[in-house]
């Protein structure tokens, strides 16, 4: 936007709205409350699906991890401190 057009626009807005930097609405729209409700509904539904997926899949994953970790310990392939602490307890 060139400077002349911008200046004319500012002059018109100055006459229409005065010196107010922030213009407040004459009414409070109901959109934010409903949008917040909808967001919470979607998040709760997603978290429920995620929890269900983790509850079914995580035990299988944990068992596979333990089996592979124990096999590595028996074969002496793991030489880190975390393994030493775990195997000492």
N, C-alpha and C positions, 0 to 999 in steps of 0.2 A: 504494500500500500504506500503510495507516495505521500510526502509530507503535507501537501495542501489538502488532500482528501482526508487525511487523518485529522488535521486541525479542524476542518469543517465538521467532521463527525464528533469530535470532542466538544466543540462549541454547541452543537445541537443537544448532546447529552447533558452538558452543563446546564443549559436552560431547562431541560425537561426534568432532571433529577436533582438539581441544586448541588450542594456540596457533599452529599452523602457518598461515602466510599463503598458502603455495603447497603444493598437494597434488600429489605426484609419482605418476605411474601405476606400477602394479606390473609392467607390461610395456611394451615399445616397439612401437607399432603399425607395420605395414609399409606403411601408406597413404602417408606422405610420399614414400618412395622411388619408389613406383609412380606417384604423381601427378606427381612431377618428371620421370620418364621420359616419361610421356604428354604433358606440357606441351612438353618438348623435341621430341618426335616431331611434334606438331602445328605447332610454330613452324618446324621445319625443312621440313616439307611446304609450309607457307604461303610461306616464303621462296623455296623452289624454284619454286613457281608464279609468284611475283612476279618472280623473276629471268628466268624464261622469257618472261613477258609483256613485261618491259622490253627484253629482248634483241631481241624481234621488233618492238616498237612504237617504241622510242626512236630508231633510225636514221631511220625515216620522219619522225618529229617533228623531229629535228635538221635534216634536209635541208629540210623545209618552212620551218623557222625561218630557216635560212641564206638560202634563196631570197627570203623576204619581207624580211629584213634588208638584203640586197644591193640589192633593188629600192628600198627606202626610201633607201639611201645614194645610189644613182644619181639618184633624184628629188630629193635634198636635203631630205627630210622629217625626218631625224634630226639634231638639233643638241645632243647631249649629250656629255659628256666621254668616256664609255666608248667611244662610237662613234669619236671622234677618235683615241683611243689605239689602237683596233683597226685603223682604216684607215691609221694611220701605219706599222704594222708589217708 
